[in-house]
Amino acid sequence: MRRFRRGFRRGVGVLLVATAAAWPLLSWAITPTDHSKEGSHAAELRPGEALVPAHAAEGAGHDEHGGAPEAINWFSFGTKTPPYAAMVLNLGLLIGLYYYFGKKPIAQGLENRRQGVVREIEEAQRLKHEAEQRAKSYQAKLSHLQEELVVTRHALIETGKGEKERIVREAEEKAARMQREVEFLVEQELKQIRQDLWREAVELAVASAEGVLTKGITQADHERLADEYLKDLAKQPSPASPSAGGVS
Amino acid sequence: MSISLVARRYAAALREIGEELRQLDTLNTEISNVAELYEGSAELRIALESPLVDHASKRAIVATLAKRLAVGQIAQNTLALLVDRRRIKTLPAIAKFLREMTDKKRGVLRAEVTTAVPCSDDYYERLKVQLEKMTGKTVVVERQVDPQIISGVVTRIGDRVFDGSVRTRLQTMRDMLMPSA
């Protein structure tokens, strides 16, 4: 039923448009011939009549009866005016083609447009809702601003104290660690220096002893050492023993 | 093939020939003398080892050397063979192995005795007796002088060393005094 009403309304609309469009055609199809009241060659436009070139109308009026419009040319071709039925049929076909091919895209476009408008409305409502919520939140915050300031200040002070303690503790640990490392390094350096000094002293002592012995040793010393060598050899193990080495 | 292995084979062959002809001591002495000369003369080594010197010249050098040292025919033939086979470089090793083989066959040990200054013959004799007593074998003492040992005596018998030098004592003292690393 609803579809029928909608179709009916659409049909009436199309008919009205076709009628309005066909009205000028009707005027076109009727050629006026009365020129007695016309005092000039200029064309005159009357309500319900089509604009016709004045000289054409004038020329045509010489051959016809004075005053009365010619009958509507409904169907005959080849006359001055085209057949009115053909023009109405032509117009109807044009409107029908427009309707047939333009119905779906136009409907789809209108539907898309409607959905877009709906989305925009929804988005605007959402933004409005959020703004209202924010406004409420800010209002609430503003009402508790002083309390929050006190709480925040207290929290910041506590955090600062903790941070201070942490920094001090880390610095103390780092200092202690550095002190231990430095002490260890100093100890190692001292040990190395002590060893180097000792080694150098031993080398010098041995070199000095070697020099003294080389210069001061006598033939008697050589003979004594050679005799001692013989005595030491006598203390060496028997040949069955596999040991080898010095006697010194 | 290593020089040691080649020299040992030549030395073994020479020992057999020397024993057959009952000239082992003479042959040993002659080979040792030539080897000593060869080791002591750089020019001789270069001349005999250089590929630039032709073979006939090397044979002539060896023949002249043998003639001057008055070595026997066996030693001369040995030297010529070494030149022909290009093995003259092994001559010192051959002499060493021949001496060792001869000593071993006769139960003789060679003791290399090093002192800072020359000692008396009496001392070397007493040392020889002591070494023979220690080893139970006949010992031949080879005397060497090396002032680097400062004083004392160093005896080497084979791979055994009896070190009584002052230098070694100083070294031992130094090692004892040195701090551990």
Interface residues (C-beta under 8 A of the other chain):
Chain A: R194 Q195 W198 R199 V202 E203 A205 V206 A209 E210 L213 T214 I217 Q219 D221 H222 E223 L225 A226 E228 Y229 L230 D232 L233 A234 Q236 S238 P239 A244 G245 G246 V247 S248
Chain B: T115 A116 V117 C119 Y123 R126 L127 Q130 L131 K133 M134 T135 G136 K137 I150 S151 G152 V153 T155 D159 R160 V161 F162 D163 G164 S165 V166 R167 T168 R169 L170 Q171 T172 M173 R174 L177 M178 P179
